[in-house]
């Protein structure tokens, strides 16, 4: 029983410990490996924000018109605001 409690305590400490902000490379590795970001909560929100910024730039490179790019950047802004609000 003590072993289970120690394991739970260790997982909680890891989840609640402050983490360094993620790098883009870490975010891309997590997403490619798992399809999601599995880190402490203070890491996930900045991580998704980085990922949204990166993918938006890559997608925008394929759009020929500035109107399409404008709509995409508006979508990016909305997602980032949603993440920021959720993080708070």
Secondary structure, DSSP 8 states (H G I E B T S, - for coil): -HHHHHHHHHHHHHHHS------HHHHHHHHHHHSS--S-HHHHHHHHHHHHHHHHHHHHTT--SHHHHHHHHHHHHHHHHHHHHHH-
